[in-house]
Amino acid sequence: MDFVTLGGSIVEVIGGLLVIYMLRKQPRRIVIGLGGSLFLLGLTLLGIAYGQIAGMIFWIPTGVALVLALSFSYLALRRPQDAQASGC
């Protein structure tokens, strides 16, 4: 068992839960997208640390988590539509 991977996965799982907690007043899709993708990536790394996920199967949940994080980060960081329409 790789202790660096195990430690990183635990930090990521806890970080994902903290993101969900800290952003709880934001829209639900943004909170779940950002915190959930970190949580999914942490669980993937945890599966690797315990030898439950190997080889090509690793790339599927990792890719899904990264795509979710990127898309929901875009949603969270873009300006609101009404501010763009008013020219602010």
C-alpha positions as YAML, in Angstrom:
chain: A
units: angstrom
residues:
- id: 1
  name: MET
  ca: [0.00, 0.00, 0.00]
- id: 2
  name: ASP
  ca: [1.26, 3.44, -0.95]
- id: 3
  name: PHE
  ca: [0.96, 5.78, 2.04]
- id: 4
  name: VAL
  ca: [1.36, 8.94, -0.07]
- id: 5
  name: THR
  ca: [-1.63, 7.95, -2.22]
- id: 6
  name: LEU
  ca: [-3.59, 6.95, 0.87]
- id: 7
  name: GLY
  ca: [-2.85, 10.28, 2.58]
- id: 8
  name: GLY
  ca: [-3.67, 12.26, -0.57]
- id: 9
  name: SER
  ca: [-6.96, 10.46, -1.04]
- id: 10
  name: ILE
  ca: [-8.02, 11.07, 2.55]
- id: 11
  name: VAL
  ca: [-7.13, 14.76, 2.23]
- id: 12
  name: GLU
  ca: [-9.13, 14.98, -1.00]
- id: 13
  name: VAL
  ca: [-12.19, 13.25, 0.44]
- id: 14
  name: ILE
  ca: [-12.14, 15.58, 3.46]
- id: 15
  name: GLY
  ca: [-11.49, 18.56, 1.16]
- id: 16
  name: GLY
  ca: [-14.47, 17.64, -1.00]
- id: 17
  name: LEU
  ca: [-16.70, 17.47, 2.05]
- id: 18
  name: LEU
  ca: [-15.35, 20.82, 3.29]
- id: 19
  name: VAL
  ca: [-16.05, 22.44, -0.08]
- id: 20
  name: ILE
  ca: [-19.62, 21.15, 0.06]
- id: 21
  name: TYR
  ca: [-19.99, 22.52, 3.60]
- id: 22
  name: MET
  ca: [-18.41, 25.90, 2.86]
- id: 23
  name: LEU
  ca: [-20.44, 26.51, -0.30]
- id: 24
  name: ARG
  ca: [-23.76, 25.26, 1.11]
- id: 25
  name: LYS
  ca: [-25.49, 28.62, 0.44]
- id: 26
  name: GLN
  ca: [-24.59, 28.55, -3.27]
- id: 27
  name: PRO
  ca: [-26.74, 26.85, -5.92]
- id: 28
  name: ARG
  ca: [-26.84, 23.09, -5.41]
- id: 29
  name: ARG
  ca: [-25.45, 22.15, -8.84]
- id: 30
  name: ILE
  ca: [-22.31, 24.24, -8.23]
- id: 31
  name: VAL
  ca: [-21.78, 22.86, -4.72]
- id: 32
  name: ILE
  ca: [-22.22, 19.23, -5.75]
- id: 33
  name: GLY
  ca: [-20.17, 19.78, -8.90]
- id: 34
  name: LEU
  ca: [-17.16, 21.23, -7.14]
- id: 35
  name: GLY
  ca: [-17.25, 19.27, -3.88]
- id: 36
  name: GLY
  ca: [-18.56, 16.08, -5.47]
- id: 37
  name: SER
  ca: [-15.85, 15.97, -8.10]
- id: 38
  name: LEU
  ca: [-13.16, 16.35, -5.44]
- id: 39
  name: PHE
  ca: [-14.87, 13.67, -3.37]
- id: 40
  name: LEU
  ca: [-15.05, 11.32, -6.40]
- id: 41
  name: LEU
  ca: [-11.38, 11.88, -7.18]
- id: 42
  name: GLY
  ca: [-10.48, 11.16, -3.54]
- id: 43
  name: LEU
  ca: [-12.47, 7.93, -3.61]
- id: 44
  name: THR
  ca: [-10.74, 6.95, -6.85]
- id: 45
  name: LEU
  ca: [-7.33, 7.50, -5.27]
- id: 46
  name: LEU
  ca: [-8.46, 5.56, -2.21]
- id: 47
  name: GLY
  ca: [-9.44, 2.66, -4.45]
- id: 48
  name: ILE
  ca: [-6.00, 2.77, -6.06]
- id: 49
  name: ALA
  ca: [-4.28, 2.82, -2.66]
- id: 50
  name: TYR
  ca: [-6.11, -0.35, -1.60]
- id: 51
  name: GLY
  ca: [-5.68, -2.04, -4.98]
- id: 52
  name: GLN
  ca: [-9.37, -2.06, -5.87]
- id: 53
  name: ILE
  ca: [-8.96, 0.07, -9.01]
- id: 54
  name: ALA
  ca: [-6.18, -0.73, -11.45]
- id: 55
  name: GLY
  ca: [-5.05, 0.01, -14.98]
- id: 56
  name: MET
  ca: [-7.41, 1.47, -17.53]
- id: 57
  name: ILE
  ca: [-10.36, 1.54, -15.12]
- id: 58
  name: PHE
  ca: [-8.55, 4.29, -13.20]
- id: 59
  name: TRP
  ca: [-8.92, 6.79, -16.04]
- id: 60
  name: ILE
  ca: [-12.73, 6.60, -16.26]
- id: 61
  name: PRO
  ca: [-13.66, 7.96, -12.79]
- id: 62
  name: THR
  ca: [-10.66, 10.31, -12.82]
- id: 63
  name: GLY
  ca: [-11.71, 11.77, -16.16]
- id: 64
  name: VAL
  ca: [-15.32, 12.11, -15.02]
- id: 65
  name: ALA
  ca: [-14.22, 13.87, -11.82]
- id: 66
  name: LEU
  ca: [-11.96, 16.28, -13.69]
- id: 67
  name: VAL
  ca: [-14.58, 17.09, -16.33]
- id: 68
  name: LEU
  ca: [-17.16, 17.71, -13.60]
- id: 69
  name: ALA
  ca: [-14.74, 19.94, -11.69]
- id: 70
  name: LEU
  ca: [-13.90, 21.94, -14.81]
- id: 71
  name: SER
  ca: [-17.48, 22.40, -15.95]
- id: 72
  name: PHE
  ca: [-18.82, 23.34, -12.53]
- id: 73
  name: SER
  ca: [-15.84, 25.63, -11.89]
- id: 74
  name: TYR
  ca: [-16.81, 27.45, -15.07]
- id: 75
  name: LEU
  ca: [-20.39, 27.75, -13.84]
- id: 76
  name: ALA
  ca: [-19.24, 29.04, -10.46]
- id: 77
  name: LEU
  ca: [-16.78, 31.60, -11.80]
- id: 78
  name: ARG
  ca: [-18.67, 33.12, -14.72]
- id: 79
  name: ARG
  ca: [-20.52, 36.35, -14.24]
- id: 80
  name: PRO
  ca: [-24.30, 36.25, -13.82]
- id: 81
  name: GLN
  ca: [-26.32, 36.63, -17.01]
- id: 82
  name: ASP
  ca: [-28.13, 39.77, -15.81]
- id: 83
  name: ALA
  ca: [-24.81, 41.57, -15.17]
- id: 84
  name: GLN
  ca: [-23.67, 40.80, -18.71]
- id: 85
  name: ALA
  ca: [-26.92, 42.08, -20.22]
- id: 86
  name: SER
  ca: [-26.73, 45.41, -18.36]
- id: 87
  name: GLY
  ca: [-23.14, 46.02, -19.51]
- id: 88
  name: CYS
  ca: [-21.47, 45.95, -16.07]
...
